């Protein structure tokens, strides 16, 4: 048996059941769900770094959506924050790479 200890999408237990796989799964308690979402975000980001694709970005987006819901926020909140940061500090459109800053 392979040990995972990770958050999976909602239909995974049913898929495993239909494939007649032996598995152990449980629903995360309120106190652990947020922690598992954060670990899942790191997992998905690593997968994107290994294989950049829209497919991997969709997984990141799904985790972000769950995190926002858990935090009582929405994508509209993220968009508003993005606009504010863009107005204050700019975006990444000009592709600047900062090499160094001389200390005073």
N, CA, C and O atoms as a GROMACS GRO file, in nm:
protein
  416
    1UNK      N    1   0.085  -0.118   0.000
    1UNK     CA    2   0.000   0.000   0.000
    1UNK      C    3   0.089   0.124   0.000
    1UNK      O    4   0.190   0.128   0.071
    2UNK      N    5   0.054   0.224  -0.078
    2UNK     CA    6   0.127   0.350  -0.085
    2UNK      C    7   0.063   0.451   0.009
    2UNK      O    8  -0.059   0.466   0.010
    3UNK      N    9   0.145   0.519   0.088
    3UNK     CA   10   0.098   0.616   0.186
    3UNK      C   11   0.102   0.756   0.125
    3UNK      O   12   0.205   0.796   0.071
    4UNK      N   13  -0.008   0.830   0.131
    4UNK     CA   14  -0.016   0.963   0.070
    4UNK      C   15  -0.027   1.077   0.171
    4UNK      O   16   0.052   1.171   0.164
    5UNK      N   17  -0.121   1.073   0.262
    5UNK     CA   18  -0.147   1.180   0.358
    5UNK      C   19  -0.157   1.316   0.288
    5UNK      O   20  -0.085   1.410   0.322
    6UNK      N   21  -0.246   1.325   0.189
    6UNK     CA   22  -0.262   1.452   0.118
    6UNK      C   23  -0.408   1.473   0.081
    6UNK      O   24  -0.485   1.378   0.069
    7UNK      N   25  -0.443   1.597   0.064
    7UNK     CA   26  -0.576   1.634   0.021
    7UNK      C   27  -0.594   1.595  -0.125
    7UNK      O   28  -0.506   1.617  -0.207
    8UNK      N   29  -0.709   1.535  -0.156
    8UNK     CA   30  -0.739   1.496  -0.294
    8UNK      C   31  -0.874   1.555  -0.334
    8UNK      O   32  -0.954   1.595  -0.249
    9UNK      N   33  -0.897   1.559  -0.463
    9UNK     CA   34  -1.024   1.611  -0.514
    9UNK      C   35  -1.140   1.523  -0.468
    9UNK      O   36  -1.123   1.405  -0.437
   10UNK      N   37  -1.258   1.584  -0.464
   10UNK     CA   38  -1.378   1.520  -0.406
   10UNK      C   39  -1.416   1.386  -0.467
   10UNK      O   40  -1.468   1.299  -0.396
   11UNK      N   41  -1.390   1.366  -0.594
   11UNK     CA   42  -1.435   1.243  -0.659
   11UNK      C   43  -1.333   1.129  -0.652
   11UNK      O   44  -1.362   1.018  -0.696
   12UNK      N   45  -1.216   1.154  -0.597
   12UNK     CA   46  -1.112   1.051  -0.592
   12UNK      C   47  -1.156   0.928  -0.512
   12UNK      O   48  -1.135   0.816  -0.560
   13UNK      N   49  -1.216   0.941  -0.392
   13UNK     CA   50  -1.261   0.820  -0.323
   13UNK      C   51  -1.359   0.736  -0.404
   13UNK      O   52  -1.351   0.614  -0.405
   14UNK      N   53  -1.452   0.802  -0.473
   14UNK     CA   54  -1.549   0.729  -0.556
   14UNK      C   55  -1.480   0.660  -0.672
   14UNK      O   56  -1.514   0.546  -0.706
   15UNK      N   57  -1.385   0.727  -0.734
   15UNK     CA   58  -1.310   0.667  -0.845
   15UNK      C   59  -1.234   0.544  -0.798
   15UNK      O   60  -1.234   0.441  -0.866
   16UNK      N   61  -1.170   0.553  -0.682
   16UNK     CA   62  -1.097   0.438  -0.626
   16UNK      C   63  -1.192   0.323  -0.593
   16UNK      O   64  -1.161   0.206  -0.616
   17UNK      N   65  -1.309   0.359  -0.540
   17UNK     CA   66  -1.410   0.257  -0.507
   17UNK      C   67  -1.456   0.185  -0.634
   17UNK      O   68  -1.468   0.063  -0.635
   18UNK      N   69  -1.482   0.262  -0.740
   18UNK     CA   70  -1.526   0.203  -0.867
   18UNK      C   71  -1.419   0.113  -0.927
   18UNK      O   72  -1.451   0.017  -0.997
   19UNK      N   73  -1.294   0.143  -0.901
   19UNK     CA   74  -1.183   0.061  -0.949
   19UNK      C   75  -1.153  -0.056  -0.854
   19UNK      O   76  -1.058  -0.132  -0.874
   20UNK      N   77  -1.238  -0.067  -0.751
   20UNK     CA   78  -1.225  -0.173  -0.651
   20UNK      C   79  -1.089  -0.174  -0.584
   20UNK      O   80  -1.032  -0.280  -0.558
   21UNK      N   81  -1.037  -0.055  -0.555
   21UNK     CA   82  -0.910  -0.040  -0.484
   21UNK      C   83  -0.936  -0.039  -0.335
   21UNK      O   84  -1.037   0.015  -0.290
   22UNK      N   85  -0.845  -0.098  -0.258
   22UNK     CA   86  -0.848  -0.085  -0.113
   22UNK      C   87  -0.780   0.046  -0.078
   22UNK      O   88  -0.668   0.073  -0.123
   23UNK      N   89  -0.847   0.129   0.002
   23UNK     CA   90  -0.788   0.258   0.038
   23UNK      C   91  -0.844   0.304   0.172
   23UNK      O   92  -0.947   0.256   0.219
   24UNK      N   93  -0.773   0.397   0.231
   24UNK     CA   94  -0.818   0.461   0.354
   24UNK      C   95  -0.827   0.610   0.325
   24UNK      O   96  -0.731   0.670   0.276
   25UNK      N   97  -0.942   0.669   0.354
   25UNK     CA   98  -0.963   0.812   0.334
   25UNK      C   99  -1.060   0.861   0.440
   25UNK      O  100  -1.144   0.786   0.489
   26UNK      N  101  -1.048   0.987   0.475
   26UNK     CA  102  -1.141   1.048   0.570
   26UNK      C  103  -1.154   1.195   0.537
   26UNK      O  104  -1.070   1.252   0.468
   27UNK      N  105  -1.260   1.257   0.584
   27UNK     CA  106  -1.281   1.399   0.563
   27UNK      C  107  -1.204   1.478   0.668
   27UNK      O  108  -1.210   1.448   0.787
   28UNK      N  109  -1.130   1.579   0.621
   28UNK     CA  110  -1.050   1.661   0.711
   28UNK      C  111  -1.138   1.736   0.811
   28UNK      O  112  -1.245   1.786   0.777
   29UNK      N  113  -1.090   1.741   0.932
   29UNK     CA  114  -1.158   1.820   1.035
   29UNK      C  115  -1.133   1.968   1.006
   29UNK      O  116  -1.039   2.004   0.935
   30UNK      N  117  -1.218   2.053   1.062
   30UNK     CA  118  -1.205   2.197   1.040
   30UNK      C  119  -1.064   2.246   1.068
   30UNK      O  120  -1.010   2.327   0.992
   31UNK      N  121  -1.004   2.200   1.176
   31UNK     CA  122  -0.872   2.247   1.215
   31UNK      C  123  -0.759   2.204   1.123
   31UNK      O  124  -0.655   2.270   1.118
   32UNK      N  125  -0.776   2.095   1.050
   32UNK     CA  126  -0.668   2.046   0.964
   32UNK      C  127  -0.686   2.080   0.817
   32UNK      O  128  -0.590   2.075   0.741
   33UNK      N  129  -0.807   2.114   0.777
   33UNK     CA  130  -0.835   2.139   0.636
   33UNK      C  131  -0.749   2.250   0.578
   33UNK      O  132  -0.690   2.234   0.471
   34UNK      N  133  -0.740   2.364   0.647
   34UNK     CA  134  -0.661   2.477   0.599
   34UNK      C  135  -0.514   2.439   0.584
   34UNK      O  136  -0.448   2.479   0.487
   35UNK      N  137  -0.463   2.363   0.678
   35UNK     CA  138  -0.324   2.317   0.671
   35UNK      C  139  -0.301   2.228   0.549
   35UNK      O  140  -0.200   2.242   0.480
   36UNK      N  141  -0.394   2.137   0.523
   36UNK     CA  142  -0.382   2.048   0.407
   36UNK      C  143  -0.397   2.126   0.276
   36UNK      O  144  -0.333   2.091   0.177
   37UNK      N  145  -0.480   2.230   0.276
   37UNK     CA  146  -0.492   2.314   0.156
   37UNK      C  147  -0.360   2.384   0.128
   37UNK      O  148  -0.318   2.394   0.012
   38UNK      N  149  -0.294   2.432   0.230
   38UNK     CA  150  -0.165   2.501   0.211
   38UNK      C  151  -0.061   2.403   0.157
   38UNK      O  152   0.017   2.439   0.068
   39UNK      N  153  -0.058   2.282   0.209
   39UNK     CA  154   0.034   2.180   0.157
   39UNK      C  155   0.001   2.146   0.013
   39UNK      O  156   0.090   2.125  -0.069
   40UNK      N  157  -0.128   2.140  -0.018
   40UNK     CA  158  -0.172   2.109  -0.154
   40UNK      C  159  -0.129   2.220  -0.251
   40UNK      O  160  -0.090   2.192  -0.364
   41UNK      N  161  -0.135   2.343  -0.206
   41UNK     CA  162  -0.090   2.455  -0.290
   41UNK      C  163   0.057   2.439  -0.326
   41UNK      O  164   0.095   2.457  -0.441
   42UNK      N  165   0.139   2.407  -0.228
   42UNK     CA  166   0.282   2.384  -0.255
   42UNK      C  167   0.302   2.268  -0.352
   42UNK      O  168   0.383   2.278  -0.444
   43UNK      N  169   0.227   2.161  -0.333
   43UNK     CA  170   0.236   2.045  -0.423
   43UNK      C  171   0.204   2.086  -0.567
   43UNK      O  172   0.276   2.051  -0.660
   44UNK      N  173   0.095   2.160  -0.584
   44UNK     CA  174   0.054   2.200  -0.718
   44UNK      C  175   0.152   2.299  -0.781
   44UNK      O  176   0.177   2.293  -0.901
   45UNK      N  177   0.206   2.389  -0.701
   45UNK     CA  178   0.306   2.483  -0.754
   45UNK      C  179   0.430   2.408  -0.798
   45UNK      O  180   0.486   2.438  -0.904
   46UNK      N  181   0.475   2.312  -0.719
   46UNK     CA  182   0.591   2.230  -0.759
   46UNK      C  183   0.564   2.157  -0.890
   46UNK      O  184   0.652   2.150  -0.977
   47UNK      N  185   0.444   2.104  -0.905
   47UNK     CA  186   0.409   2.035  -1.029
   47UNK      C  187   0.411   2.132  -1.148
   47UNK      O  188   0.454   2.095  -1.257
   48UNK      N  189   0.364   2.255  -1.126
   48UNK     CA  190   0.370   2.355  -1.233
   48UNK      C  191   0.515   2.390  -1.267
   48UNK      O  192   0.549   2.405  -1.385
   49UNK      N  193   0.599   2.402  -1.168
   49UNK     CA  194   0.740   2.434  -1.193
   49UNK      C  195   0.809   2.323  -1.271
   49UNK      O  196   0.896   2.350  -1.353
   50UNK      N  197   0.769   2.199  -1.244
   50UNK     CA  198   0.825   2.084  -1.316
   50UNK      C  199   0.772   2.075  -1.458
   50UNK      O  200   0.845   2.035  -1.550
   51UNK      N  201   0.647   2.112  -1.477
   51UNK     CA  202   0.583   2.098  -1.607
   51UNK      C  203   0.484   2.213  -1.629
   51UNK      O  204   0.363   2.194  -1.613
   52UNK      N  205   0.533   2.332  -1.666
   52UNK     CA  206   0.445   2.447  -1.683
   52UNK      C  207   0.337   2.422  -1.789
   52UNK      O  208   0.367   2.392  -1.904
   53UNK      N  209   0.211   2.435  -1.748
   53UNK     CA  210   0.100   2.415  -1.840
   53UNK      C  211  -0.027   2.476  -1.782
   53UNK      O  212  -0.036   2.502  -1.662
   54UNK      N  213  -0.124   2.499  -1.869
   54UNK     CA  214  -0.254   2.547  -1.824
   54UNK      C  215  -0.319   2.443  -1.733
   54UNK      O  216  -0.389   2.477  -1.638
   55UNK      N  217  -0.295   2.316  -1.763
   55UNK     CA  218  -0.348   2.207  -1.681
   55UNK      C  219  -0.302   2.222  -1.535
   55UNK      O  220  -0.383   2.212  -1.443
   56UNK      N  221  -0.174   2.247  -1.516
   56UNK     CA  222  -0.121   2.262  -1.379
   56UNK      C  223  -0.170   2.392  -1.316
   56UNK      O  224  -0.197   2.396  -1.196
   57UNK      N  225  -0.183   2.499  -1.396
   57UNK     CA  226  -0.236   2.625  -1.342
   57UNK      C  227  -0.381   2.608  -1.298
   57UNK      O  228  -0.423   2.671  -1.201
   58UNK      N  229  -0.457   2.526  -1.367
   58UNK     CA  230  -0.596   2.499  -1.328
   58UNK      C  231  -0.601   2.432  -1.190
   58UNK      O  232  -0.689   2.462  -1.110
   59UNK      N  233  -0.506   2.343  -1.164
   59UNK     CA  234  -0.500   2.279  -1.032
   59UNK      C  235  -0.468   2.384  -0.924
   59UNK      O  236  -0.527   2.381  -0.816
   60UNK      N  237  -0.376   2.474  -0.953
   60UNK     CA  238  -0.342   2.581  -0.858
   60UNK      C  239  -0.465   2.668  -0.834
   60UNK      O  240  -0.495   2.704  -0.720
   61UNK      N  241  -0.535   2.702  -0.940
   61UNK     CA  242  -0.655   2.784  -0.931
   61UNK      C  243  -0.760   2.718  -0.843
   61UNK      O  244  -0.825   2.784  -0.762
   62UNK      N  245  -0.777   2.587  -0.858
   62UNK     CA  246  -0.875   2.513  -0.777
   62UNK      C  247  -0.839   2.521  -0.629
   62UNK      O  248  -0.926   2.541  -0.544
   63UNK      N  249  -0.711   2.505  -0.597
   63UNK     CA  250  -0.668   2.513  -0.457
   63UNK      C  251  -0.685   2.655  -0.405
   63UNK      O  252  -0.729   2.675  -0.292
   64UNK      N  253  -0.650   2.755  -0.487
   64UNK     CA  254  -0.669   2.894  -0.446
   64UNK      C  255  -0.817   2.922  -0.416
   64UNK      O  256  -0.849   2.990  -0.319
   65UNK      N  257  -0.904   2.871  -0.500
   65UNK     CA  258  -1.047   2.890  -0.478
   65UNK      C  259  -1.091   2.830  -0.344
   65UNK      O  260  -1.169   2.891  -0.271
   66UNK      N  261  -1.041   2.712  -0.313
   66UNK     CA  262  -1.075   2.648  -0.185
   66UNK      C  263  -1.017   2.726  -0.067
   66UNK      O  264  -1.084   2.742   0.035
   67UNK      N  265  -0.894   2.775  -0.082
   67UNK     CA  266  -0.833   2.855   0.024
   67UNK      C  267  -0.912   2.983   0.049
   67UNK      O  268  -0.938   3.021   0.163
   68UNK      N  269  -0.951   3.049  -0.059
   68UNK     CA  270  -1.029   3.172  -0.045
   68UNK      C  271  -1.161   3.145   0.025
   68UNK      O  272  -1.202   3.221   0.113
   69UNK      N  273  -1.228   3.038  -0.013
   69UNK     CA  274  -1.355   3.002   0.050
   69UNK      C  275  -1.335   2.978   0.200
   69UNK      O  276  -1.414   3.023   0.283
   70UNK      N  277  -1.229   2.906   0.232
   70UNK     CA  278  -1.199   2.875   0.372
   70UNK      C  279  -1.167   3.002   0.452
   70UNK      O  280  -1.197   3.010   0.571
   71UNK      N  281  -1.108   3.102   0.385
   71UNK     CA  282  -1.071   3.227   0.449
   71UNK      C  283  -1.185   3.329   0.450
   71UNK      O  284  -1.172   3.438   0.506
   72UNK      N  285  -1.297   3.293   0.386
   72UNK     CA  286  -1.411   3.384   0.380
   72UNK      C  287  -1.390   3.497   0.279
   72UNK      O  288  -1.447   3.605   0.294
   73UNK      N  289  -1.309   3.471   0.178
   73UNK     CA  290  -1.280   3.569   0.074
   73UNK      C  291  -1.322   3.515  -0.062
   73UNK      O  292  -1.366   3.400  -0.074
   74UNK      N  293  -1.307   3.597  -0.164
   74UNK     CA  294  -1.346   3.558  -0.299
   74UNK      C  295  -1.238   3.598  -0.399
   74UNK      O  296  -1.145   3.671  -0.365
   75UNK      N  297  -1.252   3.550  -0.522
   75UNK     CA  298  -1.161   3.591  -0.629
   75UNK      C  299  -1.174   3.741  -0.655
   75UNK      O  300  -1.077   3.805  -0.696
   76UNK      N  301  -1.292   3.796  -0.632
   76UNK     CA  302  -1.310   3.941  -0.647
   76UNK      C  303  -1.219   4.016  -0.550
   76UNK      O  304  -1.164   4.121  -0.584
   77UNK      N  305  -1.203   3.962  -0.429
   77UNK     CA  306  -1.111   4.022  -0.332
   77UNK      C  307  -0.967   4.019  -0.383
   77UNK      O  308  -0.891   4.115  -0.367
   78UNK      N  309  -0.930   3.906  -0.444
   78UNK     CA  310  -0.795   3.892  -0.500
   78UNK      C  311  -0.776   3.990  -0.616
   78UNK      O  312  -0.672   4.055  -0.625
   79UNK      N  313  -0.875   4.001  -0.702
   79UNK     CA  314  -0.865   4.095  -0.815
   79UNK      C  315  -0.850   4.238  -0.767
   79UNK      O  316  -0.770   4.314  -0.822
   80UNK      N  317  -0.924   4.276  -0.664
   80UNK     CA  318  -0.914   4.410  -0.608
   80UNK      C  319  -0.775   4.434  -0.550
   80UNK      O  320  -0.715   4.539  -0.572
   81UNK      N  321  -0.724   4.336  -0.478
   81UNK     CA  322  -0.589   4.347  -0.421
   81UNK      C  323  -0.485   4.357  -0.532
   81UNK      O  324  -0.388   4.432  -0.520
   82UNK      N  325  -0.505   4.282  -0.638
   82UNK     CA  326  -0.414   4.287  -0.753
   82UNK      C  327  -0.411   4.427  -0.814
   82UNK      O  328  -0.303   4.480  -0.844
   83UNK      N  329  -0.528   4.486  -0.833
   83UNK     CA  330  -0.536   4.621  -0.889
   83UNK      C  331  -0.464   4.720  -0.799
   83UNK      O  332  -0.389   4.805  -0.847
   84UNK      N  333  -0.488   4.710  -0.670
   84UNK     CA  334  -0.422   4.800  -0.574
   84UNK      C  335  -0.271   4.786  -0.581
   84UNK      O  336  -0.200   4.887  -0.587
   85UNK      N  337  -0.220   4.664  -0.581
   85UNK     CA  338  -0.075   4.641  -0.588
   85UNK      C  339  -0.018   4.690  -0.720
   85UNK      O  340   0.091   4.746  -0.725
   86UNK      N  341  -0.093   4.667  -0.828
   86UNK     CA  342  -0.046   4.712  -0.960
   86UNK      C  343  -0.037   4.864  -0.964
   86UNK      O  344   0.059   4.919  -1.019
   87UNK      N  345  -0.135   4.933  -0.907
   87UNK     CA  346  -0.131   5.079  -0.904
   87UNK      C  347  -0.014   5.130  -0.821
   87UNK      O  348   0.050   5.228  -0.858
   88UNK      N  349   0.015   5.063  -0.708
   88UNK     CA  350   0.122   5.107  -0.618
   88UNK      C  351   0.261   5.066  -0.665
   88UNK      O  352   0.355   5.144  -0.652
   89UNK      N  353   0.275   4.944  -0.719
   89UNK     CA  354   0.408   4.890  -0.747
   89UNK      C  355   0.428   4.845  -0.892
   89UNK      O  356   0.538   4.807  -0.930
   90UNK      N  357   0.321   4.850  -0.971
   90UNK     CA  358   0.329   4.808  -1.110
   90UNK      C  359   0.297   4.660  -1.124
   90UNK      O  360   0.269   4.590  -1.026
   91UNK      N  361   0.303   4.614  -1.249
   91UNK     CA  362   0.278   4.473  -1.279
   91UNK      C  363   0.413   4.408  -1.314
   91UNK      O  364   0.516   4.446  -1.259
   92UNK      N  365   0.412   4.312  -1.403
   92UNK     CA  366   0.534   4.247  -1.450
   92UNK      C  367   0.548   4.259  -1.601
   92UNK      O  368   0.626   4.187  -1.663
   93UNK      N  369   0.471   4.350  -1.660
   93UNK     CA  370   0.466   4.364  -1.805
   93UNK      C  371   0.599   4.404  -1.868
   93UNK      O  372   0.630   4.361  -1.980
   94UNK      N  373   0.678   4.484  -1.799
   94UNK     CA  374   0.804   4.533  -1.856
   94UNK      C  375   0.921   4.438  -1.836
   94UNK      O  376   1.030   4.462  -1.887
   95UNK      N  377   0.900   4.332  -1.762
   95UNK     CA  378   0.998   4.223  -1.747
   95UNK      C  379   1.129   4.263  -1.678
   95UNK      O  380   1.235   4.211  -1.713
   96UNK      N  381   1.123   4.354  -1.583
   96UNK     CA  382   1.242   4.397  -1.510
   96UNK      C  383   1.298   4.283  -1.425
   96UNK      O  384   1.224   4.211  -1.359
   97UNK      N  385   1.431   4.269  -1.427
   97UNK     CA  386   1.502   4.178  -1.337
   97UNK      C  387   1.595   4.263  -1.252
   97UNK      O  388   1.681   4.333  -1.305
   98UNK      N  389   1.578   4.259  -1.120
   98UNK     CA  390   1.661   4.337  -1.030
   98UNK      C  391   1.787   4.259  -0.995
   98UNK      O  392   1.780   4.150  -0.938
   99UNK      N  393   1.901   4.315  -1.030
   99UNK     CA  394   2.028   4.248  -1.004
   99UNK      C  395   2.079   4.274  -0.862
   99UNK      O  396   2.111   4.181  -0.789
  100UNK      N  397   2.086   4.400  -0.826
  100UNK     CA  398   2.133   4.435  -0.693
  100UNK      C  399   2.094   4.578  -0.661
  100UNK      O  400   2.063   4.657  -0.750
  101UNK      N  401   2.097   4.610  -0.531
  101UNK     CA  402   2.071   4.745  -0.484
  101UNK      C  403   2.186   4.781  -0.391
  101UNK      O  404   2.215   4.707  -0.297
  102UNK      N  405   2.250   4.893  -0.418
  102UNK     CA  406   2.363   4.938  -0.335
  102UNK      C  407   2.314   4.984  -0.200
  102UNK      O  408   2.224   5.067  -0.192
  103UNK      N  409   2.372   4.931  -0.093
  103UNK     CA  410   2.337   4.973   0.042
  103UNK      C  411   2.398   5.110   0.070
  103UNK      O  412   2.508   5.141   0.024
  104UNK      N  413   2.325   5.192   0.146
  104UNK     CA  414   2.376   5.327   0.182
  104UNK      C  415   2.479   5.320   0.290
  104UNK      O  416   2.532   5.424   0.331
   0.00000   0.00000   0.00000
